[in-house]
Amino acid sequence: MNELDKLRLENDELRRQLEKDLPTIRGMFTIETRERGKLRQRFEGENILTLTGREFYTELAVLKAFTPEFFRNDRLAYFGLGVGSQPEVPNITSLVTPTSYVGSEFLAAVQAPATFPAGITTRTSARLVREYGRAEISLLGATVVLTEAGIFSNGNPAANWDTSSRPTSLATAGADAPFFYKAYEPITKTPETTLRLVWELRVV
């Protein structure tokens, strides 16, 4: 092996080490259904942080002006569910087949305040939770097979993320890009079951 090859190997090893040390934002997704308190189905796994989500975190981290003025004021505030599926890639622009959870509403507000897992001294992890009742999602007594979900902010994507005019209906879901997205094994929601969705966001 000549000196040039040795140098290339050293550079490759240095690059791999730097990539390991860089922090990443991960989401741990957990969804489960229960009937009269008894667990019926459960799925958990990591998700994709979309380009919309990556832009969100980048703009939150910096100032627009020292007055102070910010690039955006929206925060992660809603879950959306669907019955379609697609590969978990960064350039996702919407759920494939969004579904309503009550009436014609697509986006369901998460519990507030968000919580920080116990036992962690620094806030590098936050948990978003939504509990869906028996009559929610399973509208008019229907059985719904869920296969996709996303996290959305309280900002209007069509109005520079303005928080005073956020649409939440199914009519606009096709143009609503999730910040985090998860496609998962079928979870069946019936009028007899409740559904709990927990999304834990981690900087690791």
C-alpha positions, -999 to 999 in steps of 0.1 A, spaced: 0 0 0 15 33 -10 13 66 10 -16 80 -10 -37 49 -2 -28 51 34 -39 88 35 -72 80 18 -79 53 44 -71 77 73 -94 103 58 -122 78 54 -118 67 90 -118 103 102 -150 110 82 -168 80 97 -158 91 132 -171 126 126 -204 112 113 -208 91 145 -202 121 167 -227 144 150 -261 147 168 -292 135 150 -329 140 157 -349 108 160 -385 100 166 -397 69 184 -432 61 174 -456 40 195 -492 32 187 -516 9 205 -553 0 208 -571 -12 239 -606 -27 245 -619 -22 280 -584 -16 291 -569 -47 276 -542 -43 250 -552 -54 215 -525 -42 192 -492 -24 196 -465 -12 171 -434 8 177 -404 19 156 -383 48 145 -395 73 118 -382 97 92 -376 134 98 -388 149 66 -374 179 47 -402 200 61 -392 189 96 -355 196 90 -363 231 78 -384 236 109 -356 227 133 -330 248 113 -352 279 114 -360 275 151 -323 275 159 -315 309 146 -326 346 149 -340 367 121 -331 399 139 -319 409 174 -351 428 182 -357 398 187 -375 385 156 -378 349 146 -381 331 113 -411 312 127 -432 308 158 -450 276 152 -445 244 173 -452 207 169 -489 204 179 -509 179 159 -510 143 148 -525 132 116 -534 96 107 -539 78 74 -548 45 57 -522 46 30 -485 39 30 -453 51 13 -415 47 17 -401 67 46 -380 92 26 -372 129 34 -392 144 5 -426 133 17 -452 160 10 -483 146 26 -498 114 40 -509 91 11 -545 87 23 -553 109 52 -583 101 74 -605 122 97 -606 115 134 -638 134 141 -663 149 117 -642 163 88 -612 171 110 -578 155 100 -554 170 126 -558 161 163 -542 183 189 -516 166 211 -517 169 249 -502 200 263 -478 206 279 -454 182 262 -435 161 287 -398 153 292 -391 117 302 -382 113 338 -347 105 349 -330 126 322 -311 155 336 -309 174 303 -339 180 280 -327 161 249 -360 142 246 -396 152 245 -428 132 244 -460 141 225 -492 121 233 -527 118 220 -555 96 233 -583 88 208 -617 78 222 -639 50 210 -660 72 188 -630 89 173 -615 77 140 -641 49 140 -667 74 127 -703 62 124 -693 28 138 -668 21 111 -637 -1 114 -606 18 102 -573 1 94 -545 27 101 -511 24 84 -495 59 85 -491 89 107 -474 123 108 -466 151 132 -476 186 121 -471 221 136 -497 247 146 -485 269 117 -503 274 84 -480 260 56 -497 282 31 -492 314 51 -456 314 61 -464 292 92 -488 317 107 -502 303 139 -535 322 138 -548 306 107 -539 269 108 -563 247 88 -569 213 104 -596 198 81 -593 167 58 -600 190 28 -565 205 31 -546 174 42 -534 166 7 -512 197 7 -499 193 43 -464 179 46 -457 161 79 -426 171 99 -421 135 110 -436 105 92 -442 68 100 -456 40 79 -464 10 101 -481 -24 103 -519 -23 101 -536 -11 134 -573 -17 134 -595 9 151 -630 -2 160 -659 15 179 -649 -8 208 -613 3 211 -594 34 222 -561 44 206 -530 59 222 -503 75 201 -470 84 216 -442 101 197 -409 107 215 -384 131 199 -348 125 208 -316 144 200 -289 117 202 
